[in-house]
Amino acid sequence: MTRKKRLAVARLWHEGNSFTPLRTAQADFERREWFEGNEGLARYRGTGTELGAVVAFEDARPDWDITVLRCASAPPGGPVEDTLYERIVADMLRGLEGQQWDAVYLSLHGALVTESEPQADLMLLRRVRAMIGSTPLGVSFDLHANISSELPQLVDFASGYKTHPHIDMDRTAARVLAELARLAEGGAKLFGAVKKLPVLLHSFNMRTAAGPMADTVNDAKAATTGSVKDVTVFGGFVWGDSPDAGASILSWAETATAATAVADDIAQKLFDRREQFRTSLPNPVEGLKTALQTPGLVCVVEPSDNPLSGGIGDTTGLLHALLEMKVDGESVFAFLYDPDLVQAAKAAGVGASIAAKLGGRIAPHFGTPVEAKAEVVALTDGRFVNEGPFETGMAVDLGETAVLQTGGVKVIVTSSCQAGIDPAYFRLHSIDLEKTRLIAAKAKNHFRAAFIERAAIIVDVDTPGPAALDLSVLPFRYLPAGMEM
């Protein structure tokens, strides 16, 4: 009887904002994803995620035996605590040690930072490679990964998301898994090349439906032919302070010459478009006025405090402007992160009025609190399942939440800092999108995945926050010399 091939799977997915005052702790991972063992895969069956692709691979390849090691994922946020990072890595290495593997698959973000390590993904890859020797190692990354030029020397294949909003997580993992299977079954190794660009690209214009990123991704797709097997355009994560910061191109081909040539070519095309990534945004008052000129559901989003860019769910620039503006129709502010305020609302009960300080509790320098008398209009357990195209089918746990109404605005308050970007998020809070005039959200590009067809217009505005537009005010320490902002 032929021995089944053995695949080890592990995951550490976190996008770290180096400039937020918060740290990412184990509780943040436990609320989203924290498990070991194959039984944990059941919740991912049919989901548009990397682990959903692992389940599909397991179903399709009965000749493979899959072992799931530590899998940990938390919403984007501040640097991961050093001790927690070491624990996660130790769990992975313990699972890999002393075993005969035919392949190892890692699901990483690529912009992980810890309290003291700005290249945490790279350090993890070095340690895994040292543990597994020459065993084929494949990695999937987010489109916003800060890629190291050392990567092709550490892995046998890596690929990143090709869409933004990221609706191809499962397809990216499937690509990596297919290549690992090919290698394990005797296929020839590919050659990898990384071309770094000396520029920080803002993700405001990094959507792949249209614009400079779409053009570059299409160039990369067109170049993936013949001996060139995969090309990924990485925009980088500008709020992750790292020696690997900046945009990059990763290519894989049958020859080193082909891999280098295509990486250089696509990188030059991206660099030539760099000015198209620069943008200016209106202030919140201007943005609200612009949105409200359009009939129907309108959305105004505040990227500077977007949790998916490491925002803290606490700034008040947009909230102040919204409360000062008369909106004809139901308005919703999504959201504020304040567990204590949720508990105060719960203690008071639905229908009660409470004196509330809204926002400004973590970092008042980004905006003073809004002092308000608010009615508690809803309380929830914070649990729902994504139904939009981003992480479709994934269960989400916000912790307990409350909806407070003040000044004609419904303010969603949560016990964890996670973006409201899915229609099910609003349904959880008894928000009828068909009857809503305006949503003001702490969000950015991923919000558009589910709302670009639901909203008549989506307007980005600029406010103070940990993911603000002006990078020159941020205290970078590790950024490579000569980097354009």
C-alpha positions as CSV (number, residue, x, y, z in Angstrom):
1,M,0.0,0.0,0.0
2,T,1.4,3.4,-1.0
3,R,2.2,5.7,1.9
4,K,0.1,8.8,2.1
5,K,2.0,12.0,1.7
6,R,2.1,14.2,4.8
7,L,1.3,18.0,4.8
8,A,1.7,20.2,7.8
9,V,-0.4,23.3,8.0
10,A,0.1,26.3,10.3
11,R,-1.1,29.9,10.3
12,L,-0.1,33.2,11.9
13,W,-2.1,36.0,10.2
14,H,-1.9,39.5,11.5
15,E,-1.4,42.9,10.0
16,G,0.5,45.1,12.5
17,N,0.2,48.9,12.7
18,S,3.4,50.1,14.4
19,F,1.8,53.4,15.4
20,T,-1.3,52.5,17.3
21,P,-1.2,52.8,21.1
22,L,-2.7,49.3,21.6
23,R,-1.0,45.9,21.6
24,T,-2.4,42.7,20.2
25,A,-2.8,40.0,22.9
26,Q,-3.9,36.4,23.0
27,A,-7.5,37.4,23.6
28,D,-7.6,39.1,20.2
29,F,-6.6,35.9,18.6
30,E,-8.9,33.7,20.6
31,R,-11.9,35.8,19.6
32,R,-11.1,35.3,15.9
33,E,-9.0,32.2,15.4
34,W,-6.9,30.1,17.9
35,F,-6.8,26.3,17.5
36,E,-4.6,23.3,16.9
37,G,-5.7,20.0,15.4
38,N,-7.7,18.9,12.4
39,E,-11.1,19.1,14.2
40,G,-10.7,22.9,14.0
41,L,-10.9,22.8,10.2
42,A,-14.7,22.0,10.3
43,R,-15.7,25.7,10.7
44,Y,-13.8,26.6,7.5
45,R,-15.5,24.2,5.1
46,G,-16.9,26.2,2.2
47,T,-15.5,29.5,3.4
48,G,-13.5,31.9,1.1
49,T,-10.4,31.6,3.3
50,E,-7.0,30.0,3.3
51,L,-8.1,27.3,5.6
52,G,-11.2,26.8,3.5
53,A,-8.8,25.9,0.7
54,V,-7.0,23.4,3.0
55,V,-10.4,21.7,3.6
56,A,-11.0,21.6,-0.2
57,F,-7.5,20.2,-0.8
58,E,-8.1,17.5,1.8
59,D,-11.4,16.5,0.2
60,A,-9.8,16.4,-3.3
61,R,-6.6,14.6,-2.4
62,P,-7.2,11.5,-0.3
63,D,-3.6,10.5,-1.0
64,W,-2.5,13.2,1.4
65,D,-2.6,13.2,5.1
66,I,-3.0,16.7,6.6
67,T,-1.9,17.7,10.1
68,V,-3.0,21.1,11.4
69,L,-0.6,22.7,13.8
70,R,-1.1,26.1,15.5
71,C,-3.5,28.4,13.6
72,A,-3.8,31.9,14.9
73,S,-5.4,34.9,13.4
74,A,-6.4,38.2,14.9
75,P,-7.9,41.4,13.3
76,P,-5.3,44.0,12.3
77,G,-4.1,46.0,15.2
78,G,-1.0,47.1,17.1
79,P,2.2,45.0,17.5
80,V,1.7,41.5,18.8
81,E,3.1,41.0,22.3
82,D,6.5,39.5,22.2
83,T,5.7,36.6,24.5
84,L,2.6,35.7,22.6
85,Y,4.6,35.6,19.3
86,E,7.2,33.4,20.8
87,R,4.5,31.0,22.1
88,I,2.8,30.8,18.7
89,V,6.1,30.1,16.9
90,A,7.1,27.5,19.6
91,D,3.8,25.7,19.0
92,M,4.4,25.6,15.3
93,L,8.0,24.3,15.7
94,R,7.0,21.7,18.3
95,G,4.5,20.3,15.8
96,L,7.0,20.2,13.0
97,E,9.9,18.8,15.0
98,G,10.9,15.2,14.6
99,Q,8.4,14.4,11.9
100,Q,8.8,13.4,8.3
101,W,6.9,15.8,6.1
102,D,6.4,15.9,2.4
103,A,5.4,19.5,2.4
104,V,4.7,22.4,4.8
105,Y,2.1,25.2,4.2
106,L,2.1,28.4,6.1
107,S,-0.7,31.0,5.9
108,L,0.9,34.3,6.8
109,H,-0.1,38.0,6.4
110,G,3.3,39.4,5.7
111,A,3.0,42.6,7.7
112,L,3.4,41.1,11.2
113,V,5.3,43.1,13.7
114,T,5.8,42.5,17.4
115,E,6.7,44.8,20.2
116,S,10.4,44.4,19.4
117,E,10.6,42.6,16.1
118,P,9.8,44.6,12.9
119,Q,10.4,41.5,10.6
120,A,8.4,38.9,12.5
121,D,7.3,37.0,9.4
122,L,10.8,36.7,8.1
123,M,12.1,35.5,11.5
124,L,9.4,32.9,11.6
125,L,10.3,31.6,8.1
126,R,14.0,31.4,9.0
127,R,13.1,29.2,12.1
128,V,10.7,27.0,10.2
129,R,13.2,26.4,7.4
130,A,15.9,25.5,9.9
131,M,13.5,23.0,11.5
132,I,12.3,21.2,8.3
133,G,15.5,21.2,6.2
134,S,14.9,20.7,2.5
135,T,11.2,19.8,2.8
136,P,9.1,21.9,0.3
137,L,7.8,25.0,2.1
138,G,5.0,27.1,0.6
139,V,3.5,30.3,1.9
140,S,0.5,32.5,1.1
141,F,0.5,36.2,1.8
142,D,-1.8,39.2,1.9
143,L,-1.6,41.7,-1.0
144,H,-0.3,44.2,1.6
145,A,2.6,42.1,2.8
146,N,6.0,43.8,3.4
147,I,8.0,41.2,1.5
148,S,11.7,40.5,2.2
149,S,14.2,40.1,-0.6
150,E,15.4,37.0,1.3
151,L,12.1,35.2,0.7
152,P,13.0,33.0,-2.3
153,Q,16.0,31.6,-0.4
154,L,13.7,30.5,2.4
155,V,10.6,29.1,0.6
156,D,10.0,26.9,-2.4
157,F,6.9,28.8,-3.5
158,A,4.9,31.8,-2.2
159,S,2.0,33.7,-3.6
160,G,-0.2,36.6,-2.5
161,Y,-3.8,37.7,-3.0
162,K,-4.4,39.2,-6.4
163,T,-7.5,41.1,-5.4
164,H,-8.3,44.1,-3.2
165,P,-10.8,43.9,-1.5
166,H,-9.4,40.4,-0.8
167,I,-11.9,38.0,-2.2
168,D,-9.4,35.4,-3.4
169,M,-7.9,34.2,-0.1
170,D,-9.0,30.6,-0.9
171,R,-7.7,30.8,-4.4
172,T,-4.3,32.0,-3.2
173,A,-3.9,29.2,-0.8
174,A,-5.1,26.7,-3.4
175,R,-2.3,27.9,-5.7
176,V,0.3,27.3,-3.0
177,L,-1.1,23.9,-2.1
178,A,-1.1,22.8,-5.7
179,E,2.5,23.8,-6.2
180,L,3.5,22.0,-3.0
181,A,1.8,18.9,-4.2
182,R,3.6,19.1,-7.5
183,L,6.9,19.5,-5.8
184,A,6.3,16.6,-3.4
185,E,5.4,14.4,-6.3
186,G,8.7,15.0,-8.0
187,G,8.2,18.2,-10.0
188,A,11.1,20.5,-10.7
189,K,11.7,23.4,-8.4
190,L,10.9,26.9,-9.6
191,F,13.1,29.9,-9.2
192,G,11.9,32.9,-7.2
193,A,12.8,36.6,-7.5
194,V,11.8,39.6,-5.4
195,K,12.1,43.2,-6.6
196,K,11.7,45.8,-4.0
197,L,10.5,49.4,-4.9
198,P,11.8,52.4,-2.9
199,V,8.3,53.8,-2.4
200,L,5.5,53.6,0.2
201,L,2.2,53.3,-1.7
202,H,-1.0,54.3,0.0
203,S,-3.7,51.6,-0.2
204,F,-6.5,54.2,-0.8
205,N,-5.9,53.7,-4.6
206,M,-4.9,50.1,-4.3
207,R,-8.2,48.5,-5.3
208,T,-7.9,46.0,-8.1
209,A,-11.2,46.8,-9.9
210,A,-9.7,49.9,-11.6
211,G,-6.8,52.2,-11.3
212,P,-3.0,51.9,-11.0
213,M,-3.1,48.7,-9.0
214,A,-5.6,47.0,-11.3
215,D,-3.4,48.0,-14.3
216,T,-0.3,46.5,-12.6
217,V,-2.0,43.3,-11.6
218,N,-3.2,42.9,-15.1
219,D,0.3,43.4,-16.4
220,A,1.5,40.7,-14.0
221,K,-1.3,38.4,-15.1
222,A,-0.4,38.9,-18.8
223,A,3.3,38.2,-18.0
224,T,2.4,34.9,-16.3
225,T,2.9,32.7,-19.3
226,G,5.4,30.2,-20.7
227,S,8.2,29.6,-18.2
228,V,6.8,32.3,-15.8
229,K,4.4,30.5,-13.4
230,D,3.2,33.2,-10.9
231,V,3.7,36.9,-10.3
232,T,2.3,38.7,-7.3
233,V,2.1,42.5,-6.9
234,F,2.5,43.4,-3.3
235,G,1.4,46.9,-2.4
236,G,3.0,46.7,1.1
237,F,1.5,48.0,4.4
238,V,2.5,51.6,4.9
239,W,1.7,51.7,8.7
240,G,4.0,48.7,9.4
241,D,7.4,50.1,10.3
242,S,9.8,47.6,8.9
243,P,13.1,47.3,7.0
244,D,11.0,45.3,4.5
245,A,8.4,48.1,4.0
246,G,7.4,49.2,0.6
247,A,5.9,47.8,-2.5
248,S,7.4,44.7,-4.2
249,I,7.0,42.1,-6.9
250,L,7.4,38.4,-6.3
251,S,7.8,36.1,-9.3
252,W,8.3,32.4,-9.9
253,A,9.6,30.9,-13.1
254,E,11.4,27.8,-14.5
255,T,14.6,29.8,-14.8
256,A,16.3,32.4,-12.6
257,T,16.7,34.7,-15.6
258,A,13.0,34.6,-16.4
259,A,12.0,35.2,-12.7
260,T,14.3,38.2,-12.4
261,A,13.3,39.7,-15.7
262,V,9.6,39.6,-15.1
263,A,9.9,40.9,-11.5
264,D,12.1,43.8,-12.8
265,D,9.6,44.6,-15.6
266,I,6.5,44.6,-13.5
267,A,8.2,46.6,-10.7
268,Q,9.2,49.3,-13.2
269,K,5.6,49.5,-14.4
270,L,4.4,49.8,-10.8
271,F,7.0,52.4,-10.0
272,D,6.1,54.5,-13.1
273,R,2.5,54.6,-11.8
274,R,3.4,55.6,-8.3
275,E,2.0,59.1,-8.6
276,Q,-1.4,57.6,-9.4
277,F,-1.4,56.1,-5.9
278,R,-1.2,59.5,-4.2
279,T,-4.5,61.0,-3.1
280,S,-6.2,63.7,-1.2
281,L,-9.4,63.3,0.8
282,P,-12.0,65.8,1.9
283,N,-12.6,66.6,5.6
284,P,-15.6,64.9,7.2
285,V,-17.9,67.8,6.8
286,E,-17.1,68.1,3.1
287,G,-17.4,64.4,2.7
288,L,-20.8,64.2,4.4
289,K,-22.2,67.0,2.3
290,T,-20.9,65.4,-0.9
291,A,-22.5,62.1,0.0
292,L,-25.8,63.5,1.0
293,Q,-26.2,65.2,-2.4
294,T,-26.9,61.6,-3.8
295,P,-30.3,60.0,-3.1
296,G,-30.5,56.5,-1.5
297,L,-28.1,54.8,0.9
298,V,-24.9,56.8,1.1
299,C,-21.7,55.8,3.0
300,V,-18.9,57.9,4.4
301,V,-15.9,56.0,5.5
302,E,-13.0,57.0,7.8
303,P,-9.9,55.2,6.7
304,S,-7.7,56.8,9.4
305,D,-9.3,54.6,12.1
306,N,-10.0,51.6,9.9
307,P,-9.5,48.5,12.1
308,L,-8.3,46.6,9.0
309,S,-5.4,49.1,8.9
310,G,-4.7,48.8,12.6
311,G,-7.2,51.5,13.7
312,I,-8.4,51.6,17.3
313,G,-12.1,52.2,16.9
314,D,-11.8,55.3,19.1
315,T,-11.3,58.5,17.1
316,T,-14.1,61.0,16.9
317,G,-13.4,63.2,13.9
318,L,-16.2,61.8,11.7
319,L,-18.6,61.3,14.7
320,H,-18.3,65.0,15.7
321,A,-19.1,66.1,12.1
322,L,-22.0,63.7,11.8
323,L,-23.7,64.7,15.0
324,E,-23.4,68.4,14.0
325,M,-25.1,67.8,10.7
326,K,-28.8,67.4,10.2
327,V,-29.5,64.2,8.2
328,D,-33.0,63.6,6.9
329,G,-33.3,59.9,7.5
330,E,-31.7,57.2,9.7
331,S,-28.0,57.6,10.2
332,V,-25.7,54.9,11.6
333,F,-22.2,55.3,13.0
334,A,-20.2,52.1,12.9
335,F,-18.5,51.9,15.3
336,L,-16.8,52.6,18.6
337,Y,-14.7,50.1,20.6
338,D,-15.6,50.5,24.2
339,P,-16.3,47.3,26.3
340,D,-17.1,49.4,29.5
341,L,-19.7,51.4,27.6
342,V,-21.3,48.2,26.3
343,Q,-21.6,46.9,29.9
344,A,-23.0,50.2,31.1
345,A,-25.7,50.0,28.3
346,K,-26.4,46.4,29.2
347,A,-26.8,47.3,32.9
348,A,-29.2,50.1,32.0
349,G,-31.2,47.9,29.5
350,V,-32.9,48.6,26.2
351,G,-35.1,51.8,26.4
352,A,-33.0,53.4,29.1
353,S,-31.1,56.6,28.7
354,I,-27.5,56.9,29.9
355,A,-24.8,59.6,30.0
356,A,-22.1,58.5,27.7
357,K,-18.6,59.5,26.6
358,L,-18.3,58.4,23.0
359,G,-14.8,57.8,21.8
360,G,-11.6,59.5,22.8
361,R,-10.9,57.1,25.6
362,I,-7.8,55.5,24.2
363,A,-6.2,58.3,22.2
364,P,-7.9,61.7,22.8
365,H,-5.2,63.4,20.8
366,F,-7.0,61.9,17.7
367,G,-10.2,63.5,18.8
368,T,-12.0,64.6,22.0
369,P,-14.8,62.4,23.4
370,V,-18.4,63.2,22.5
371,E,-20.4,63.7,25.7
372,A,-24.0,62.7,25.0
373,K,-27.2,61.5,26.5
374,A,-28.0,58.4,24.7
375,E,-30.8,55.9,24.5
376,V,-30.0,52.2,24.5
377,V,-31.9,50.9,21.5
378,A,-30.3,47.4,21.1
379,L,-28.0,44.9,22.8
380,T,-26.5,41.8,21.1
381,D,-24.1,38.9,21.7
382,G,-21.9,40.2,18.8
383,R,-22.0,37.0,16.8
384,F,-22.8,36.7,13.1
385,V,-21.7,34.9,10.0
386,N,-20.2,36.9,7.0
387,E,-22.4,36.8,4.0
388,G,-20.6,39.3,1.7
389,P,-17.7,38.4,-0.6
390,F,-15.0,39.1,2.0
391,E,-14.3,36.0,4.1
392,T,-17.6,34.6,3.0
393,G,-19.1,32.2,5.5
394,M,-16.7,33.1,8.4
395,A,-18.2,33.3,11.9
396,V,-17.4,36.6,13.6
397,D,-17.4,37.3,17.3
398,L,-17.4,41.0,18.3
399,G,-18.1,40.4,21.9
400,E,-21.2,41.9,23.4
401,T,-22.4,45.0,21.6
402,A,-24.8,47.9,22.1
403,V,-26.6,50.4,19.8
404,L,-26.9,53.9,21.3
405,Q,-29.0,56.6,19.8
406,T,-28.1,60.2,20.2
407,G,-28.8,63.3,18.1
408,G,-30.7,61.2,15.6
409,V,-27.7,58.9,15.0
410,K,-27.4,55.2,16.0
411,V,-23.9,54.5,17.3
412,I,-22.8,50.9,17.4
413,V,-20.5,50.1,20.3
414,T,-18.5,46.9,20.5
415,S,-16.4,44.9,22.9
416,S,-13.7,44.2,20.3
417,C,-12.1,46.3,17.6
418,Q,-13.4,44.8,14.4
419,A,-14.6,46.6,11.3
420,G,-18.3,46.6,10.3
421,I,-17.9,45.7,6.6
422,D,-20.5,42.9,6.1
423,P,-24.3,43.3,5.7
424,A,-24.8,40.7,8.4
425,Y,-23.0,43.1,10.8
426,F,-25.7,45.7,10.4
427,R,-28.5,43.1,10.5
428,L,-27.2,41.9,13.8
429,H,-27.7,45.4,15.2
430,S,-31.3,45.7,13.8
431,I,-30.1,48.1,11.1
432,D,-32.3,47.8,7.9
433,L,-30.1,48.9,5.1
434,E,-33.1,49.4,2.8
435,K,-34.3,52.1,5.3
436,T,-31.0,53.6,6.1
437,R,-30.0,57.0,4.6
438,L,-26.4,57.2,5.8
439,I,-23.7,54.9,7.2
440,A,-20.6,56.5,8.6
441,A,-18.0,53.7,9.0
442,K,-14.5,53.2,10.3
443,A,-13.5,51.3,7.2
444,K,-11.7,51.6,3.8
445,N,-11.4,49.4,0.8
446,H,-12.8,46.1,2.2
447,F,-16.1,47.9,3.0
448,R,-16.6,48.3,-0.8
449,A,-16.6,44.5,-1.4
450,A,-20.2,44.2,0.0
451,F,-21.4,47.8,-0.3
452,I,-20.2,49.0,-3.7
453,E,-23.5,47.7,-5.2
454,R,-25.7,48.5,-2.2
455,A,-24.7,52.1,-1.7
456,A,-25.4,55.0,-4.1
457,I,-22.0,56.5,-3.3
458,I,-19.1,55.8,-0.9
459,V,-16.9,58.8,0.1
460,D,-13.6,58.5,1.9
461,V,-12.7,61.3,4.3
462,D,-9.5,62.3,6.1
463,T,-9.4,62.6,9.9
464,P,-6.7,62.2,12.6
465,G,-6.0,58.6,13.5
466,P,-3.4,55.9,13.6
467,A,-3.8,55.1,9.9
468,A,-4.0,58.7,8.7
469,L,-3.2,59.8,5.2
470,D,-0.1,61.9,6.1
471,L,2.7,59.5,6.6
472,S,5.3,62.2,7.2
473,V,4.0,62.8,10.8
474,L,4.6,59.2,11.8
475,P,7.8,58.3,13.8
476,F,9.3,55.6,11.5
477,R,12.4,53.9,13.0
478,Y,13.1,51.0,10.6
479,L,12.2,52.4,7.2
480,P,14.9,51.9,4.5
481,A,16.8,55.0,3.6
482,G,15.7,56.9,0.5
483,M,12.1,55.6,0.6
484,E,9.5,57.8,-1.1
485,M,6.3,58.6,0.8
